Amino acid sequence: MKKMHRFILIALSIIMVFSLTACGEKAAPAGKDPAASGSAEPTVLKLGMTINEQDSFYVCAQKFAELVKERTNNAYNIELYPNSALGDERTMLESMQMGTLDAGIITSGPFVNFVQEFGVFDMPFLFPNNESAYKVLDGEIGKEILAKLEAKDLKGLAYAERGFRNLTNSVRPVKTAADVEGLKIRVMENEVYIASFNSLGVNTVPMAWTEALTALQQGTIQGQENPVNVIHAYKMWDSQKYVTMTRHAYAAAVITFSLERFNSLPEDVQKIFIDAAQEAAEYERAWVAENEADQIETLKSNGMEVIEDPDLDSFKAAVQSVYDKYTQYSDYLKRINEAIN
């Protein structure tokens, strides 16, 4: 009996030790993903881009991933897939709609194929400077249009920056609107961009960026239009001789999620993602501004002729027909002008 009594006491002692240990452990905070408590592997999300690692989109994506990882205590890790590894921009948007891709940083141009109102941002010479673009995009108008993506199973978190677009070509210096007439130029698959360049007498060739790079190298197209950071990142001096600082359109980029994937996140994590996206966007904008002057010098040092003061009045006059054509944007254009003037 003594042995049995001693055994029972030992068993009770062991049970009490385990109970006290369990009471001393911290439970995961309510509403948090289990990974946040450190008891599970991080949730991995895939984010795609068409650009290379030298581009501002990649800078933005790195900052976004860094902020998310830090603020969720490593509960969420965002893996970056540049160089069109997950498809071109339209393909990635469609993958996000289906829930087969988590996220992407996508130039604003392709969004008009999903939400027509995005086309207002593509109107030529809409914004006089970066500050006016930020005021509209980060304000009521930008958020209103961003919210329309949800009806298309997409979630826009924030507007990053592609930047003011400029013309390059391999044929001749372009100083006036007349100089661009007849050139075979790649443009985004976006009807406003196509209409803008058609009004200039350009032989427009709409195509995905990955295809455009090959076409430029092979000489099947003569030029393209993109911000300085893209011209620099892709060493376009290999195929292009002339750069004209037309700044004909400001292109935003949208840090975009699959709506299904975003809605699956706890609410507190959703807020972390939205805040991190906005901070990453602002970080990228500053990076673009800081680097543009040096990038222009690099273009020149590699043999590109940069026309920094073209006759913009001639370009603005030539594209006025685009405003006459897209009257559906009249209300938004009025609101945008009121916001920036």
C-alpha positions as CSV (number, residue, x, y, z in Angstrom):
1,M,0.0,0.0,0.0
2,K,2.9,2.4,0.8
3,K,4.4,1.8,-2.6
4,M,1.0,2.5,-4.2
5,H,0.5,5.7,-2.1
6,R,4.0,6.9,-3.1
7,F,3.2,6.3,-6.8
8,I,0.0,8.3,-6.6
9,L,1.8,11.2,-5.0
10,I,4.5,11.2,-7.7
11,A,1.9,11.1,-10.4
12,L,-0.1,14.0,-8.9
13,S,3.2,16.0,-8.7
14,I,3.9,15.5,-12.3
15,I,0.4,16.5,-13.3
16,M,0.7,19.7,-11.3
17,V,4.1,20.6,-12.9
18,F,2.6,20.2,-16.4
19,S,-0.5,22.3,-15.4
20,L,1.6,25.1,-14.1
21,T,3.8,25.1,-17.2
22,A,0.8,25.3,-19.4
23,C,-0.6,28.2,-17.4
24,G,2.6,30.1,-17.8
25,E,2.6,29.9,-21.7
26,K,1.2,33.0,-23.6
27,A,-1.7,32.3,-25.9
28,A,-1.6,33.8,-29.4
29,P,-3.4,37.2,-29.4
30,A,-7.1,37.1,-30.4
31,G,-7.6,37.5,-34.1
32,K,-4.0,36.8,-35.0
33,D,-2.7,34.2,-37.4
34,P,-1.2,31.2,-35.5
35,A,2.1,32.0,-37.1
36,A,2.2,35.3,-35.2
37,S,2.8,33.5,-31.9
38,G,5.9,31.8,-33.4
39,S,4.3,28.4,-33.2
40,A,4.0,27.9,-36.9
41,E,5.8,28.5,-40.1
42,P,5.3,31.9,-41.7
43,T,2.6,32.3,-44.3
44,V,4.3,32.8,-47.7
45,L,2.6,35.1,-50.3
46,K,3.8,35.4,-53.9
47,L,4.1,38.9,-55.5
48,G,4.8,39.2,-59.2
49,M,6.3,42.0,-61.4
50,T,7.3,42.2,-65.0
51,I,10.4,44.3,-64.3
52,N,14.0,43.4,-63.4
53,E,15.7,43.8,-60.0
54,Q,17.1,47.3,-61.0
55,D,13.7,48.8,-61.5
56,S,11.8,51.0,-59.0
57,F,9.0,48.4,-58.7
58,Y,11.5,46.0,-57.2
59,V,12.6,48.7,-54.7
60,C,9.0,49.2,-53.8
61,A,8.3,45.5,-53.4
62,Q,11.4,44.9,-51.2
63,K,10.3,47.7,-48.9
64,F,6.7,46.3,-48.8
65,A,7.9,42.8,-48.0
66,E,10.3,44.2,-45.3
67,L,7.6,46.2,-43.6
68,V,5.1,43.3,-43.6
69,K,7.6,40.8,-42.2
70,E,8.6,43.2,-39.5
71,R,5.1,44.3,-38.4
72,T,3.6,40.8,-38.4
73,N,6.5,39.5,-36.4
74,N,7.6,37.2,-39.3
75,A,4.1,35.7,-39.6
76,Y,3.9,36.7,-43.2
77,N,6.7,36.5,-45.8
78,I,6.3,38.0,-49.2
79,E,8.3,36.3,-52.0
80,L,9.2,38.5,-54.9
81,Y,9.0,37.2,-58.5
82,P,10.4,39.8,-61.0
83,N,11.2,39.5,-64.7
84,S,7.7,38.3,-65.7
85,A,8.3,35.0,-63.9
86,L,4.6,34.8,-63.2
87,G,3.3,36.2,-66.5
88,D,2.8,39.6,-68.1
89,E,0.7,42.2,-66.3
90,R,-2.7,41.3,-67.7
91,T,-2.0,37.6,-67.0
92,M,-1.1,38.4,-63.4
93,L,-4.2,40.4,-62.9
94,E,-6.3,37.6,-64.2
95,S,-4.4,35.1,-62.0
96,M,-5.2,37.3,-59.0
97,Q,-8.9,37.4,-59.9
98,M,-8.9,33.6,-59.9
99,G,-7.0,33.4,-56.6
100,T,-4.0,31.6,-58.1
101,L,-1.7,34.5,-57.5
102,D,-1.5,36.4,-54.3
103,A,-0.2,39.8,-55.3
104,G,1.5,42.0,-57.9
105,I,2.8,45.5,-58.6
106,I,1.1,46.4,-61.8
107,T,1.4,49.5,-64.0
108,S,-1.9,51.4,-64.0
109,G,-2.4,51.2,-67.7
110,P,-3.8,47.6,-67.9
111,F,-6.4,48.3,-65.2
112,V,-8.6,50.1,-67.7
113,N,-9.4,46.7,-69.1
114,F,-11.0,45.8,-65.8
115,V,-12.2,49.1,-64.4
116,Q,-12.9,51.7,-67.1
117,E,-12.5,54.7,-64.7
118,F,-8.8,54.0,-64.5
119,G,-8.5,55.4,-68.0
120,V,-8.8,58.9,-66.7
121,F,-5.3,58.7,-65.2
122,D,-3.9,57.9,-68.7
123,M,-5.2,61.1,-70.3
124,P,-2.2,62.9,-71.9
125,F,-0.6,65.8,-70.0
126,L,-3.1,65.4,-67.1
127,F,-0.7,66.1,-64.2
128,P,1.7,69.1,-64.4
129,N,4.0,67.6,-61.8
130,N,4.5,64.7,-59.3
131,E,3.0,66.5,-56.4
132,S,-0.3,67.0,-58.2
133,A,-0.4,63.3,-59.1
134,Y,0.2,62.3,-55.5
135,K,-2.5,64.6,-54.3
136,V,-5.1,63.1,-56.5
137,L,-4.0,59.4,-56.2
138,D,-3.6,59.4,-52.4
139,G,-6.8,61.5,-52.0
140,E,-10.5,60.9,-52.4
141,I,-10.5,60.4,-56.2
142,G,-7.7,57.9,-56.2
143,K,-9.2,55.8,-53.3
144,E,-12.6,55.9,-54.9
145,I,-11.3,54.4,-58.2
146,L,-9.1,51.9,-56.3
147,A,-12.2,50.6,-54.5
148,K,-13.9,49.8,-57.8
149,L,-11.4,47.0,-58.3
150,E,-13.2,44.9,-55.6
151,A,-16.1,44.3,-58.0
152,K,-13.5,42.6,-60.2
153,D,-12.1,40.4,-57.5
154,L,-9.0,42.5,-57.0
155,K,-7.9,44.6,-54.0
156,G,-5.8,47.7,-54.6
157,L,-3.8,48.6,-51.6
158,A,-1.9,51.8,-52.7
159,Y,-0.6,53.6,-55.7
160,A,3.1,53.2,-56.3
161,E,4.9,55.0,-59.1
162,R,5.8,54.1,-62.7
163,G,6.4,57.9,-63.3
164,F,6.2,60.4,-66.1
165,R,6.6,58.7,-69.4
166,N,9.0,59.8,-72.1
167,L,9.6,58.8,-75.7
168,T,12.6,57.0,-77.1
169,N,13.4,56.0,-80.7
170,S,16.2,54.7,-82.9
171,V,15.5,56.9,-85.9
172,R,15.8,60.7,-85.3
173,P,15.7,63.3,-82.5
174,V,12.1,64.3,-81.7
175,K,11.7,68.0,-80.7
176,T,8.2,68.7,-81.9
177,A,5.0,66.7,-82.4
178,A,5.7,66.7,-86.2
179,D,9.0,64.8,-85.6
180,V,7.3,61.8,-84.2
181,E,4.9,61.3,-87.1
182,G,5.3,57.9,-88.9
183,L,7.5,56.3,-86.3
184,K,6.7,52.7,-85.3
185,I,6.3,53.0,-81.5
186,R,5.4,50.3,-78.9
187,V,2.6,51.5,-76.5
188,M,0.9,49.7,-73.7
189,E,-2.2,47.7,-74.4
190,N,-4.4,50.6,-73.3
191,E,-6.9,52.4,-75.5
192,V,-6.1,55.9,-74.2
193,Y,-2.4,55.5,-74.8
194,I,-3.2,54.1,-78.3
195,A,-5.5,57.0,-79.0
196,S,-2.9,59.5,-77.8
197,F,-0.2,58.3,-80.1
198,N,-2.5,57.8,-83.0
199,S,-3.4,61.5,-82.7
200,L,0.3,62.2,-83.1
201,G,0.4,60.3,-86.4
202,V,2.5,57.5,-84.8
203,N,2.3,53.9,-86.2
204,T,1.3,52.5,-82.8
205,V,2.1,48.9,-81.9
206,P,0.4,47.8,-78.7
207,M,2.2,44.9,-77.0
208,A,3.3,43.5,-73.7
209,W,6.6,44.8,-72.3
210,T,8.3,41.4,-72.5
211,E,7.6,41.2,-76.3
212,A,8.6,44.8,-76.8
213,L,12.1,44.2,-75.5
214,T,12.7,41.6,-78.2
215,A,11.1,43.7,-80.9
216,L,13.3,46.7,-80.0
217,Q,16.4,44.6,-80.2
218,Q,15.4,43.1,-83.5
219,G,14.4,46.5,-84.9
220,T,10.9,45.5,-85.8
221,I,9.7,48.5,-83.8
222,Q,11.6,51.8,-83.7
223,G,10.7,53.2,-80.3
224,Q,8.8,53.0,-77.1
225,E,7.7,55.3,-74.2
226,N,8.5,54.8,-70.6
227,P,9.8,56.7,-67.5
228,V,13.5,57.4,-67.2
229,N,14.0,54.6,-64.5
230,V,12.7,52.0,-67.0
231,I,14.9,53.3,-69.9
232,H,17.9,53.1,-67.5
233,A,17.1,49.8,-65.9
234,Y,16.8,48.0,-69.2
235,K,19.9,49.7,-70.7
236,M,17.9,50.9,-73.7
237,W,20.9,52.6,-75.2
238,D,21.6,49.2,-76.7
239,S,18.6,49.7,-79.1
240,Q,17.6,53.3,-78.8
241,K,19.5,56.5,-79.7
242,Y,17.2,59.3,-78.8
243,V,15.2,60.2,-75.7
244,T,12.7,63.0,-75.6
245,M,11.5,64.2,-72.2
246,T,7.9,64.6,-73.2
247,R,6.5,63.7,-69.8
248,H,3.3,63.1,-71.8
249,A,1.6,60.9,-69.1
250,Y,2.0,60.1,-65.5
251,A,1.7,56.4,-64.9
252,A,1.0,55.1,-61.4
253,A,1.4,51.5,-60.4
254,V,-1.0,49.6,-58.1
255,I,0.1,47.3,-55.3
256,T,-2.6,44.8,-55.9
257,F,-3.9,41.7,-54.2
258,S,-6.2,38.9,-55.0
259,L,-9.4,40.0,-53.2
260,E,-10.1,36.4,-52.1
261,R,-6.6,36.2,-50.6
262,F,-6.8,39.6,-49.0
263,N,-10.2,38.8,-47.4
264,S,-8.8,35.6,-46.0
265,L,-6.4,37.6,-43.8
266,P,-7.3,38.7,-40.2
267,E,-8.5,42.3,-40.1
268,D,-5.5,43.5,-38.1
269,V,-3.2,41.9,-40.7
270,Q,-5.2,43.6,-43.5
271,K,-4.5,47.0,-42.0
272,I,-0.8,46.2,-41.7
273,F,-0.7,45.3,-45.4
274,I,-2.5,48.5,-46.4
275,D,-0.3,50.7,-44.3
276,A,2.8,49.0,-45.4
277,A,1.8,49.3,-49.1
278,Q,1.3,53.1,-48.7
279,E,4.7,53.5,-47.0
280,A,6.4,51.4,-49.6
281,A,4.8,53.5,-52.3
282,E,6.0,56.7,-50.8
283,Y,9.5,55.2,-50.3
284,E,9.6,54.2,-53.9
285,R,8.5,57.7,-55.1
286,A,11.3,59.3,-53.2
287,W,13.8,56.8,-54.6
288,V,12.7,57.6,-58.2
289,A,13.1,61.3,-57.5
290,E,16.6,60.9,-56.0
291,N,17.9,58.8,-58.8
292,E,16.5,60.3,-62.0
293,A,19.2,63.0,-62.5
294,D,22.0,60.4,-62.2
295,Q,20.1,58.0,-64.5
296,I,19.7,60.7,-67.2
297,E,23.5,61.3,-67.0
298,T,24.1,57.5,-67.4
299,L,21.9,57.6,-70.6
300,K,24.0,60.4,-72.0
301,S,27.3,58.7,-71.1
302,N,26.1,55.6,-73.0
303,G,25.5,57.6,-76.2
304,M,21.9,58.5,-75.9
305,E,20.9,62.0,-77.1
306,V,18.5,63.5,-74.5
307,I,16.2,66.2,-75.7
308,E,15.2,67.8,-72.4
309,D,13.2,70.8,-73.7
310,P,10.9,69.6,-76.5
311,D,8.1,71.8,-77.8
312,L,5.4,70.5,-75.5
313,D,2.8,72.9,-76.7
314,S,2.9,71.2,-80.1
315,F,2.3,67.8,-78.4
316,K,-0.5,69.2,-76.2
317,A,-2.3,70.7,-79.2
318,A,-2.0,67.4,-81.2
319,V,-3.5,65.3,-78.4
320,Q,-6.5,67.5,-77.7
321,S,-8.7,65.2,-79.8
322,V,-8.2,62.6,-77.1
323,Y,-10.1,64.8,-74.6
324,D,-12.8,65.3,-77.1
325,K,-13.1,61.6,-77.7
326,Y,-13.3,60.4,-74.0
327,T,-16.1,62.5,-72.7
328,Q,-17.0,59.7,-70.2
329,Y,-14.1,61.0,-68.1
330,S,-15.5,64.6,-68.0
331,D,-16.7,64.5,-64.4
332,Y,-13.5,63.0,-63.1
333,L,-11.4,65.4,-65.1
334,K,-13.3,68.3,-63.6
335,R,-12.8,66.9,-60.1
336,I,-9.1,66.3,-60.8
337,N,-8.6,69.9,-62.1
338,E,-10.4,71.3,-59.0
339,A,-8.1,69.2,-56.7
340,I,-4.8,70.3,-58.2
341,N,-5.6,73.9,-59.0
